[in-house]
Amino acid sequence: METALQHSRFKTKPYAHQLKYITEHSQREAFALLAEMGTGKTWMAINNLSLLWAEGRCNAALVFAPNGVHTNWTDIELGKHMPDWCRWRAYGWNGKKTKAEQAKIDAFFEPGDDLRILAMNWEALQHDRGFKFAEMFCRSALNLAIICDESDSFKNPDSKRCKNLMRLKPHSKYRRIMTGTPVNNSPFDLYSQFNFLDENILGNTSFYAFKAEYAEMLPQDNPLVRKVRERMRGRGNPQLVARRAGKPCYRNLDKLSELIAPHSYRVLKEECVDLPEKIHKTLLFDLSPEQQRIYKKAKSELRLEFMGAESAFDKLVVISKLAQITSGYYLHPESQQPVRIPGKNPKLELLKQRVQKIAEQGAKLIIWARYRAEIEDIADALREMQIEHVEYHGGISADDRKQNIHRFTNGTAQVFVGNQQAGATGITLVEASYVIYFSNNFSLRDRLQSEDRAHRIGQTQNVTYINLAAKGTVDERVIDALVNKKEVADMVIDQGLALFQ
């Protein structure tokens, strides 16, 4: 690695684990960077590209990332971490067809001796126009690198984005997958990711064979299998994993770990980064009398719906209806808008008290909420308190999201109000030392990702996470599961009707 060390004039100082990746793995053609959130995966990927370019090995990179995160690559991360000696230019896909945008594209495709980096969101691969644009870029490149940020985004081998990614694979010389959570739901998540890197790593000829090797399958004459096959109307034989005591029966997982280990670099935060502590607190409040009445009635009605739910997802939908009431509203089938519960909203009042105390300290904070109605209520409350804030969710345009991040990280905005699903990945908010969860969605992945927006490289203070929970409600059960890094779906299955007691 003499050449790599010769060019190791990094723009930002690397941590030991980052330098280890660069010196030991950066020249691998196919490799998995399985680094936990907050450990600097993007730094490692960017500096890997710069070294490959400096050695004449790569002149172009195609980066796929979640929507919004792909423009963070082009607008923030590359400028922050790419060494000054590397000549590069980047373009962030946005799908616009204006003349001005076409001029940018034409200039980007002009040949040069620099490193060209195209960043696209995963959704672009689901459409012909996005795929053709990516393919055109691939054909214009020599020794192309394809980087898959949050690579579990293409874990389903039957999805169009996965199939189109595999069509681009032959154009590449270098391939990287990046994720801290390569397995979210089952070991089956690994198949597409490592098959993209190199089909020889896992040694299975098909996804069907892969599933059969690493799980015990129900026989085809099982009543549940027959039922699913009837729904499929004869389109193949479904593979359903057997379950015991409510848990799926996986097997040979040690073998699977041994197969992927030589082709991956696993980084855990506690092993490599001297970050400040995470401090978790839960603040309890009592429902208002009107909320208590509505919650009690809904619990009685939803109990039957819960019992009739066939899947964990359907059960979670039922539980979410109870959680909405604790936030001060509910959805009614005859109303297009959320129905606010009359009177004071105790959760919102508790939030305001806590925000006021944090604001008086001069500290910045993040507030996460699951639903748009909650974010609207929070934003209205902050305006009444005359506290400058920014919003980050699906209703905010891509350009405004970038501006809002800048206002929070470099400007006067003191509060960042976001939706976990929209803002849980790809952004750095280490200016915040407090994080309040007004409400949670039921994804452990989103919870962990959103926690680490503030707790990552660059954070110098302890980060306090505050959960707001209504006493004696599903809020307490959900928060307990997430804080202890357990899937809410598993908790719902394990506790069952006890949630309605």
C-alpha positions in Angstrom: 0.0 0.0 0.0 2.9 2.4 -0.6 0.9 4.3 -3.2 -2.0 4.7 -0.9 0.2 6.0 1.9 2.0 8.3 -0.4 -1.3 10.0 -1.2 -2.7 9.9 2.4 -2.9 13.7 2.7 -6.4 13.6 4.0 -8.5 16.8 4.2 -10.0 15.8 7.5 -8.1 13.7 10.0 -9.0 10.0 10.0 -9.7 7.9 13.0 -7.7 4.7 13.4 -10.5 2.4 12.1 -10.9 4.7 9.0 -7.2 4.6 8.3 -7.2 0.8 8.7 -9.9 0.5 6.0 -7.9 2.7 3.6 -4.6 0.8 4.1 -6.1 -2.7 4.1 -9.1 -2.8 1.9 -9.3 0.2 -0.4 -8.0 -1.6 -3.5 -10.4 -4.5 -3.2 -12.6 -4.7 -6.3 -15.7 -5.8 -4.4 -16.1 -5.1 -0.7 -18.7 -4.5 2.0 -18.2 -1.6 4.4 -20.5 -2.7 7.3 -19.8 0.3 9.5 -22.3 1.3 12.2 -24.0 4.7 12.0 -21.8 7.5 13.1 -18.4 5.8 12.4 -17.7 7.7 9.2 -18.6 5.4 6.3 -18.9 8.3 3.9 -15.4 9.5 4.8 -14.0 6.0 4.1 -15.8 5.8 0.7 -14.8 9.2 -0.5 -11.1 8.8 0.4 -11.1 5.3 -1.1 -12.3 6.9 -4.4 -9.6 9.6 -4.2 -6.9 7.0 -3.9 -8.2 4.9 -6.7 -8.3 8.0 -8.9 -4.7 9.0 -7.9 -3.4 5.6 -8.8 -5.1 5.7 -12.2 -7.5 2.9 -11.3 -10.8 4.7 -11.4 -12.1 7.8 -13.2 -15.8 7.7 -12.3 -18.1 6.7 -9.5 -21.9 6.1 -9.4 -23.3 6.5 -6.0 -26.8 5.3 -5.0 -28.2 6.5 -1.8 -31.6 7.2 -0.1 -33.5 10.2 -1.5 -32.0 13.4 -0.1 -28.9 11.6 1.1 -27.7 11.4 -2.5 -27.6 15.2 -2.7 -25.9 15.4 0.7 -23.0 13.5 -1.1 -22.7 16.2 -3.8 -23.6 19.3 -1.7 -21.9 18.5 1.6 -19.9 15.4 2.0 -17.6 15.5 -1.0 -16.6 19.1 -0.4 -16.0 18.3 3.3 -13.9 15.1 2.9 -12.4 14.9 -0.6 -8.6 15.7 -0.5 -7.6 19.0 -2.0 -5.2 17.2 -4.4 -8.0 15.2 -6.0 -9.6 16.9 -9.0 -13.3 16.0 -9.0 -16.7 17.1 -10.1 -20.1 15.8 -9.1 -23.7 15.9 -10.2 -26.8 15.0 -8.1 -29.6 13.5 -10.0 -32.9 15.4 -9.7 -34.9 14.3 -12.7 -35.5 17.8 -14.0 -35.8 18.4 -17.7 -35.1 22.2 -17.9 -32.6 23.7 -20.3 -30.5 24.9 -17.4 -30.4 21.4 -16.0 -29.5 19.8 -19.3 -26.6 22.3 -19.6 -25.3 21.0 -16.3 -25.6 17.4 -17.4 -23.8 18.1 -20.7 -21.0 19.8 -18.9 -20.8 16.9 -16.5 -20.5 14.3 -19.3 -17.7 16.2 -21.0 -14.5 14.1 -20.8 -11.6 15.1 -18.6 -8.8 13.7 -16.4 -10.7 14.3 -13.2 -12.9 12.1 -11.1 -16.6 12.3 -12.0 -19.1 11.3 -9.4 -22.8 10.9 -10.1 -25.1 10.5 -7.1 -28.6 9.2 -7.6 -31.4 8.2 -5.2 -32.6 4.6 -5.1 -36.0 5.5 -6.4 -34.4 6.6 -9.7 -33.6 2.9 -10.4 -37.3 2.1 -10.3 -38.0 4.2 -13.4 -36.8 3.7 -17.0 -35.6 7.3 -17.3 -33.5 7.1 -14.2 -32.0 3.7 -15.2 -31.2 4.9 -18.7 -29.4 8.0 -17.3 -27.4 5.8 -14.9 -26.6 3.4 -17.8 -25.4 6.3 -20.0 -23.1 7.4 -17.3 -21.7 3.9 -16.8 -21.0 3.7 -20.5 -19.1 7.0 -20.4 -16.8 5.8 -17.6 -13.5 3.9 -17.5 -12.9 1.6 -14.5 -16.2 2.6 -12.9 -16.9 2.3 -9.2 -20.5 1.8 -8.0 -21.2 2.6 -4.4 -24.4 1.6 -2.7 -25.0 3.7 0.4 -27.6 2.1 2.8 -27.3 -1.0 0.6 -30.2 -2.7 2.4 -32.3 -0.5 0.2 -32.1 -3.1 -2.5 -32.3 -6.3 -0.4 -35.4 -7.6 -2.3 -34.0 -9.4 -5.3 -37.4 -9.3 -7.0 -37.6 -5.5 -6.9 -37.1 -3.4 -10.0 -34.4 -1.3 -8.3 -32.4 -4.5 -7.5 -32.8 -5.9 -11.0 -31.7 -2.7 -12.6 -28.7 -2.4 -10.3 -27.7 -5.9 -11.4 -27.9 -4.7 -15.0 -25.4 -1.9 -14.2 -23.1 -4.2 -12.4 -21.2 -5.5 -15.5 -20.1 -1.9 -16.3 -18.2 -1.6 -13.0 -14.7 -2.6 -11.9 -15.1 -1.6 -8.3 -18.2 -2.2 -6.1 -18.9 -1.1 -2.5 -21.9 -1.7 -0.3 -22.2 0.5 2.7 -24.6 -0.1 5.7 -24.5 -0.4 9.4 -27.5 -2.7 9.3 -27.0 -5.3 6.5 -29.6 -7.5 8.2 -32.9 -5.8 9.2 -35.5 -8.5 9.1 -33.8 -11.8 8.3 -30.5 -13.2 7.0 -32.2 -13.2 3.6 -31.4 -9.5 3.4 -27.8 -10.4 2.7 -28.4 -12.2 -0.6 -28.8 -9.3 -3.0 -26.2 -7.2 -1.3 -23.4 -9.7 -1.6 -24.6 -11.1 -4.9 -24.1 -7.5 -6.3 -20.5 -7.5 -5.0 -19.6 -10.9 -6.3 -22.0 -13.8 -7.1 -19.2 -16.2 -5.9 -19.2 -15.0 -2.3 -22.3 -16.8 -1.2 -22.0 -19.7 -3.6 -25.8 -20.1 -4.1 -27.2 -20.3 -7.6 -30.5 -18.6 -6.8 -32.4 -16.8 -4.0 -34.6 -19.9 -3.7 -31.5 -22.1 -2.9 -30.1 -19.4 -0.6 -33.3 -19.4 1.5 -33.5 -23.2 1.6 -29.9 -23.3 2.9 -30.3 -20.8 5.7 -33.8 -21.5 7.0 -36.2 -24.3 7.7 -39.0 -24.1 5.1 -42.6 -25.3 5.5 -43.4 -28.2 3.3 -45.5 -27.4 0.2 -48.5 -29.4 1.5 -48.6 -27.2 4.6 -52.1 -25.5 4.9 -50.5 -22.0 5.1 -48.3 -22.6 2.1 -51.3 -23.9 0.1 -53.3 -20.7 1.2 -50.5 -18.4 0.0 -50.1 -20.4 -3.3 -53.8 -20.0 -4.0 -53.5 -16.2 -3.5 -50.6 -16.3 -5.9 -52.9 -18.1 -8.4 -50.3 -20.7 -9.3 -47.4 -18.3 -10.0 -44.7 -20.5 -8.5 -44.3 -22.2 -5.1 -44.0 -19.9 -2.1 -41.2 -20.4 0.4 -42.4 -19.8 3.9 -40.1 -20.0 6.9 -41.1 -22.4 9.7 -41.6 -20.8 13.1 -41.3 -22.2 16.6 -42.5 -20.3 19.6 -43.3 -17.4 17.3 -39.7 -17.1 16.0 -38.5 -18.0 12.5 -36.3 -21.1 12.2 -33.0 -19.9 10.7 -30.0 -22.2 10.4 -26.3 -22.3 9.3 -25.8 -18.7 10.3 -22.3 -19.4 11.4 -21.5 -20.6 7.9 -23.0 -17.5 6.4 -21.0 -15.2 8.6 -17.8 -17.1 7.6 -18.6 -16.6 3.9 -19.0 -12.8 4.1 -16.3 -12.1 6.7 -13.4 -12.1 4.2 -15.3 -9.6 2.0 -16.4 -7.1 4.6 -15.1 -4.7 7.2 -17.3 -4.6 10.3 -17.1 -1.4 12.4 -18.9 -1.0 15.7 -19.1 2.4 17.3 -18.1 1.4 20.8 -15.0 -0.2 19.4 -13.5 2.6 17.5 -14.8 6.1 18.3 -14.4 7.9 21.6 -17.8 9.5 21.5 -19.6 11.1 24.4 -22.3 9.2 26.2 -25.9 8.6 25.2 -28.3 9.4 28.1 -31.9 8.1 27.8 -34.8 9.6 29.8 -38.5 9.0 29.6 -40.9 11.7 30.8 -44.4 10.5 31.7 -47.6 12.5 31.6 -51.3 11.8 32.3 -53.8 11.9 29.5 -56.5 14.5 29.7 -59.9 13.4 30.8 -61.1 13.5 27.2 -58.1 11.6 25.9 -58.7 9.0 28.6 -62.3 8.5 27.5 -61.4 8.2 23.9 -58.4 5.9 24.6 -60.5 3.6 26.7 -63.2 3.4 24.1 -60.7 2.8 21.3 -58.8 0.2 23.3 -62.1 -1.8 23.7 -63.0 -1.5 20.0 -59.5 -2.2 18.7 -59.0 -5.3 20.8 -61.2 -7.2 18.4 -59.4 -5.8 15.4 -56.1 -6.8 16.9 -57.3 -10.4 17.5 -58.4 -10.6 13.9 -55.1 -9.3 12.5 -53.3 -11.9 10.5 -49.8 -10.4 10.4 -47.5 -8.4 12.7 -47.8 -5.5 10.3 -51.6 -5.4 10.7 -51.2 -5.6 14.5 -48.8 -2.7 14.4 -51.4 -0.7 12.5 -53.9 -1.3 15.3 -51.4 -0.2 18.0 -50.6 2.9 16.0 -54.2 4.1 16.4 -53.8 4.0 20.1 -50.5 5.9 19.9 -52.1 8.7 17.9 -54.6 9.4 20.7 -51.7 10.0 23.2 -50.5 12.7 20.8 -53.8 14.5 20.9 -55.7 13.4 17.8 -57.1 10.5 15.9 -58.0 9.6 12.4 -61.7 9.2 11.6 -62.9 7.4 8.4 -65.4 10.2 7.6 -62.8 13.0 7.9 -59.9 13.8 5.5 -58.1 15.6 8.3 -56.9 14.4 11.7 -59.4 15.0 14.4 -57.8 17.0 17.2 -59.1 16.0 20.7 -60.6 19.0 22.4 -58.9 20.7 25.3 -55.2 20.9 26.3 -52.8 18.5 24.7 -50.7 17.2 27.7 -47.9 15.8 25.5 -47.5 19.1 23.6 -47.5 21.0 26.9 -44.8 18.8 28.3 -42.8 19.3 25.1 -43.1 23.0 25.4 -41.8 23.0 29.0 -38.8 20.9 28.1 -38.0 22.9 24.9 -38.1 26.1 27.0 -35.6 24.8 29.5 -33.2 23.6 26.8 -33.6 26.9 24.8 -32.7 28.9 28.0 -29.4 26.9 28.1 -28.6 28.1 24.6 -28.5 24.5 23.4 -29.8 23.1 20.1 -32.2 20.2 19.9 -33.9 17.8 17.6 -37.5 16.9 17.8 -38.6 13.7 16.0 -42.3 13.0 15.4 -44.0 10.3 13.4 -47.0 12.0 11.8 -47.4 15.3 9.9 -50.3 16.4 12.2 -47.8 16.1 15.1 -45.2 18.1 13.3 -47.7 20.8 12.5 -48.7 21.1 16.1 -45.1 21.2 17.2 -44.2 23.9 14.6 -47.2 26.0 15.7 -46.1 25.7 19.4 -42.5 26.8 18.5 -43.8 29.8 16.6 -45.9 30.8 19.6 -42.8 30.5 21.8 -40.9 32.6 19.3 -38.2 29.9 18.9 -36.6 29.7 15.5 -36.9 26.3 14.0 -36.7 24.3 10.8 -38.7 21.4 9.4 -37.5 18.3 7.6 -40.1 15.8 6.3 -41.8 14.6 3.1 -43.6 17.9 2.6 -40.4 19.9 2.4 -38.7 20.2 -1.0 -35.2 18.9 -1.5 -33.8 22.4 -1.9 -35.6 23.6 1.3 -34.3 20.6 3.2 -30.7 21.5 2.3 -31.3 25.1 3.3 -33.0 24.0 6.6 -30.0 21.8 7.5 -27.7 24.7 6.9 -29.9 27.0 9.0 -29.7 24.5 11.9 -26.0 23.6 11.7 -24.6 26.9 10.7 -27.4 29.4 11.4 -29.7 30.7 14.1 -32.3 28.0 14.0 -32.3 26.4 17.5 -34.7 23.5 16.9 -34.8 20.9 14.1 -38.2 19.2 13.8 -38.3 16.2 11.6 -39.9 12.9 10.6 -37.7 9.9 11.4 -38.4 8.2 8.1 -37.3 11.3 6.1 -34.4 12.4 8.2 -33.0 9.3 9.9 -30.2 8.8 7.4 -27.5 10.8 5.6 -27.6 14.0 7.6 -25.3 15.1 10.4 -26.7 17.2 13.3 -24.0 17.1 15.9 -24.8 20.7 16.9 -27.7 19.2 18.9 -27.0 17.8 22.4 -30.7 17.1 23.1 -33.1 14.9 21.1 -36.8 14.7 22.0 -39.0 11.9 20.6 -42.5 13.4 20.6 -43.6 10.1 19.0 -41.9 7.0 17.5 -42.6 5.0 14.4 -42.2 1.3 15.1 -39.0 0.7 13.2 -36.0 0.0 15.3 -33.8 0.8 12.4 -35.3 4.3 12.1 -34.9 4.8 15.8 -31.3 3.9 15.8 -30.6 5.9 12.7 -32.3 9.0 14.0 -30.5 8.8 17.3 -27.2 8.8 15.5 -27.8 12.0 13.6 -26.5 13.8 16.7 -24.3 11.0 18.2 -21.6 10.6 15.7 -18.1 11.8 14.7 -17.9 15.5 15.5 -20.1 15.4 18.6 -18.3 16.8 21.7 -21.1 16.7 24.3 -23.2 14.0 25.9 -26.4 13.6 24.0 -29.6 13.4 26.0 -32.6 11.5 24.5 -35.9 12.3 25.9 -39.0 10.2 25.3 -42.5 11.5 26.0 -44.9 8.8 27.1 -48.5 8.8 28.4 -48.8 6.7 31.6 -50.4 3.3 31.3 -50.5 3.4 27.4 -48.8 1.7 24.5 -46.3 4.6 24.5 -44.4 3.0 27.5 -44.3 -0.4 25.9 -43.0 0.9 22.5 -40.4 3.1 24.1 -39.2 0.3 26.3 -38.7 -1.9 23.3 -36.9 0.7 21.2 -34.6 1.9 23.9 -33.6 -1.7 24.6 -33.0 -2.2 20.9 -35.8 -4.6 20.4 -38.2 -4.7 17.4 -41.6 -3.3 18.3 -43.2 -6.0 16.1 -41.6 -8.7 18.3 -42.9 -7.0 21.4 -46.4 -6.8 20.0 -46.4 -10.5 19.1 -44.9 -11.5 22.5 -47.2 -9.4 24.6 -50.3 -9.8 22.4 -53.6 -8.9 24.2 -51.7 -7.8 27.3 -51.3 -4.5 25.4 -55.0 -3.9 25.8 -55.2 -4.6 29.6 
